[in-house]
């Protein structure tokens, strides 16, 4: 009963803060929606164990296809949702206008580098940035080491940014598929690519063992929703739908801009970062823009994500303070540095650049995913050698 009481307190706190934010006359409604969306995102991640690190690590190390199929389901659902939004905003994509808030980033090799760094880092640290955030809500004590490493990795990315800007980013251009193929052509190409990837996973990787069917009762329904894990494909579909609603209402899904902003503020205060980061504040994506606010909308989303995961973990009985071995903390810290570096130079992570980018039909998301695949494979090879 104690965990249910704790869950009720967390739920009441989330709803209470949402109501408090809603009364702000400036942008309280947006902040309130952002908080509730972040909490829902945390619940979905925790219940379905939806983590890009799990998707690619399980794929290469365990030959388990389930979470990878969940990622493809999220991309398919979100792509269909985004297309409806785009069609209402920009009826003719060939006119040269981009959706102003979508994560349609400049496409160049820096995304391959960022994806590869992120891929290695998420395997070593045991989770992508969103994965470490929802595990923090479950009581993981190694997740803070990964998040600390992420902030340090952002510093490395800031120090590299001006060089990358001169070498590649400044000359790169965004490639938005509907502008070149039309909405129908872009949807057909993207859904076809996702279908081919799903067919390869279904053909070459073994199916998981079937789950035994149980009679439907009220108690059984409660267990399926709040205690038992959700299928990865269901989590993926819900994330695709949530991503569409969040994009329509506020801005695309992303979890790194507040972490990067805080790292930038502290780095400037310490005097270790360049005084000028060329072109950064005009880029699309989860850019760590400077702000005088104590907490930005993305910060609200991230804190709510942790709160939603905590609520879900309490209801399912999965909340537990988990202490890792010394080697686990070192790997989490090192992996976090690679996560932060990759997220900084790509202006987003697996949520902001890959998920929101591909759902927006941007080539940048596909380039990041290509680098991520290579990095995850390399990270898995490193883990096998360390085992």
Residue pairs with C-beta under 8 A, 6 or more apart in sequence:
3 314
3 315
3 317
3 319
4 314
4 315
6 314
7 311
7 314
7 315
10 307
10 310
10 311
10 314
11 311
13 307
14 35
14 36
14 39
14 304
14 307
14 308
14 311
17 35
18 32
18 35
18 36
19 32
21 28
21 31
21 32
21 35
21 300
22 28
22 29
22 31
22 32
24 31
27 297
30 249
30 250
30 297
31 297
31 300
33 249
33 250
34 246
34 250
34 297
34 300
34 301
34 304
35 300
35 301
35 304
36 304
37 242
37 245
37 246
37 249
37 250
37 301
37 304
38 300
38 301
38 302
38 303
38 304
38 305
38 307
38 308
39 304
39 305
39 307
39 308
39 311
40 242
40 308
41 130
41 239
41 242
41 253
41 301
41 304
41 305
41 308
42 133
42 134
42 137
42 304
42 305
42 306
42 307
42 308
42 309
42 310
42 311
42 312
43 308
43 309
43 311
43 312
44 50
44 230
44 235
44 238
44 239
44 242
45 51
45 130
45 131
45 134
45 235
45 239
45 305
45 309
46 134
46 137
46 138
46 308
46 309
46 312
46 313
46 316
46 318
47 229
47 230
47 235
47 312
47 316
48 70
48 229
48 230
48 231
48 232
48 234
48 235
48 236
48 238
49 67
49 229
49 232
49 235
50 67
50 70
50 71
50 74
50 232
50 235
50 236
50 239
51 67
51 127
51 128
51 130
51 131
51 134
52 71
52 122
52 128
52 130
52 131
52 350
52 354
52 372
53 122
53 123
53 125
53 126
53 127
53 128
53 131
53 376
54 67
54 127
54 131
55 67
55 68
55 70
55 71
56 68
56 119
56 122
56 123
56 372
56 373
56 376
56 377
56 380
57 122
57 123
57 376
57 379
57 380
58 64
58 65
58 66
58 67
58 68
59 65
59 67
59 68
59 201
59 205
59 376
60 376
60 377
60 380
61 380
61 383
61 384
63 205
63 206
64 205
64 208
65 201
65 202
65 205
66 208
66 231
66 232
66 233
67 232
68 201
69 198
69 201
69 202
69 232
69 233
69 236
70 231
70 232
70 233
70 234
70 235
70 236
71 236
72 194
72 197
72 198
72 201
72 236
73 232
73 233
73 236
73 237
73 240
74 235
74 236
74 237
74 239
74 240
74 243
74 355
75 190
75 194
75 236
75 240
75 355
75 358
75 359
76 191
76 194
76 240
77 236
77 237
77 239
77 240
77 241
77 244
78 239
78 240
78 241
78 243
78 244
78 355
78 356
78 358
78 359
79 187
79 190
79 191
79 194
79 240
79 358
79 359
79 361
80 187
80 240
81 240
81 241
81 243
81 244
81 245
81 247
81 359
82 102
82 243
82 244
82 247
82 359
82 360
82 361
83 183
83 186
83 187
83 361
84 244
85 99
85 244
85 247
85 248
86 93
86 99
86 102
86 178
86 183
86 361
87 183
89 99
90 97
90 99
93 176
93 178
93 179
93 182
93 183
94 179
94 182
96 179
98 104
98 174
98 176
98 179
99 360
101 247
101 251
101 252
102 247
102 252
102 284
102 356
102 360
102 362
103 252
103 254
103 284
103 285
103 286
103 348
103 352
103 353
103 356
103 357
103 360
103 362
103 364
103 365
104 174
104 176
104 284
104 357
104 360
104 362
104 364
105 111
105 174
105 283
105 284
105 285
105 346
105 347
105 348
105 353
105 357
105 362
105 364
106 169
106 172
106 173
106 174
106 283
106 364
107 172
107 173
107 174
107 175
107 362
107 363
107 364
107 367
108 168
108 169
108 171
108 172
108 367
109 168
110 164
110 168
110 169
110 172
110 345
110 346
111 346
111 353
111 364
111 367
111 368
111 371
112 367
112 368
112 370
112 371
112 374
113 342
113 345
113 371
114 341
114 342
114 343
114 344
114 345
114 346
114 353
114 368
114 371
115 342
115 346
115 353
115 354
115 367
115 368
115 369
115 370
115 371
115 372
115 373
115 374
115 375
116 342
116 371
116 372
116 374
116 375
116 378
117 338
117 339
117 341
117 342
117 345
117 371
117 375
118 128
118 338
118 339
118 342
118 343
118 346
118 349
118 350
118 368
118 371
118 372
118 375
119 342
119 371
119 372
119 373
119 374
119 375
119 376
119 377
119 378
119 379
120 335
120 338
120 375
120 376
120 378
120 379
120 382
121 153
121 334
121 335
121 336
121 337
121 338
121 339
121 340
121 341
121 342
121 375
121 379
122 128
122 129
122 131
122 335
122 339
122 350
122 376
122 379
123 335
123 375
123 376
123 379
123 380
123 382
123 383
124 331
124 332
124 334
124 335
124 338
124 379
124 382
124 383
125 132
125 146
125 149
125 331
125 332
125 333
125 334
125 335
125 336
125 338
125 339
126 132
126 135
126 142
126 146
126 328
126 331
126 332
126 335
127 135
127 143
127 146
128 339
128 349
128 350
128 351
129 147
129 150
129 255
129 256
129 259
129 339
129 343
129 349
129 350
129 351
130 255
130 305
130 349
130 350
130 351
132 140
132 143
132 146
132 147
132 150
132 332
132 336
133 143
133 147
133 255
133 302
133 305
133 306
133 309
134 305
134 306
134 309
135 143
135 309
136 143
136 144
136 147
136 306
136 309
137 305
137 306
137 307
137 308
137 309
137 310
137 311
137 312
137 313
137 319
138 309
138 310
138 313
138 318
138 319
138 320
138 322
139 313
139 319
139 320
139 321
139 322
140 322
141 321
141 322
141 323
141 324
142 322
142 324
142 328
142 329
142 332
143 332
145 329
145 332
145 333
145 336
146 332
146 333
146 335
146 336
146 339
147 259
147 336
148 333
148 336
149 332
149 333
149 334
149 335
149 336
149 337
149 338
149 339
149 340
150 256
150 259
150 336
150 337
150 339
150 340
150 343
151 259
151 262
151 263
151 266
151 336
151 340
152 263
152 336
152 337
152 340
153 336
153 337
153 338
153 339
153 340
153 341
153 342
153 343
153 344
154 259
154 260
154 263
154 264
154 267
154 288
154 340
154 341
154 343
154 344
155 263
155 267
155 272
155 273
155 340
156 337
156 340
156 341
156 344
157 340
157 341
157 342
157 343
157 344
157 345
158 263
158 264
158 267
158 273
158 274
158 277
158 344
159 272
159 273
159 274
160 341
160 345
161 274
161 277
161 278
161 280
161 344
161 345
162 274
162 276
162 277
162 278
164 345
165 278
165 279
165 280
166 278
169 279
169 283
170 278
170 279
174 284
174 362
174 363
174 364
175 362
175 363
175 364
176 360
176 361
176 362
176 363
177 185
177 186
177 189
177 190
177 361
177 362
177 363
178 185
178 186
178 361
180 186
181 189
186 361
187 361
190 358
190 361
214 220
226 312
226 315
226 316
227 315
227 316
227 317
228 316
239 253
239 355
240 359
242 253
243 252
243 253
243 355
243 356
243 359
244 359
246 252
246 253
247 253
247 356
247 359
250 297
251 297
252 352
252 356
252 359
252 360
253 351
253 352
253 355
253 356
254 285
254 286
254 298
254 301
254 348
254 349
254 351
254 352
254 356
255 286
255 298
255 301
255 302
255 305
255 349
255 351
255 352
256 286
256 288
256 343
256 348
256 349
256 351
256 352
257 286
257 287
257 288
257 289
257 296
257 298
257 352
258 288
258 295
258 296
258 298
258 299
258 301
258 302
259 288
259 302
259 340
260 286
260 287
260 288
260 340
260 343
260 344
261 288
261 289
261 290
261 291
261 296
261 298
261 299
263 288
263 340
264 273
264 288
264 290
265 290
267 273
268 290
280 287
280 288
281 287
281 289
281 290
283 347
284 347
285 346
285 347
285 348
285 352
285 353
285 357
285 364
286 298
286 343
286 347
286 348
286 349
286 352
286 353
287 347
288 344
295 303
310 319
312 318
313 319
324 332
331 386
335 379
339 349
342 349
342 375
343 349
343 352
343 353
346 353
346 368
347 353
348 354
348 356
348 357
348 368
350 372
353 364
353 365
353 368
354 365
354 368
354 369
354 372
355 365
356 365
357 364
357 365
357 366
357 368
358 365
358 366
358 369
359 365
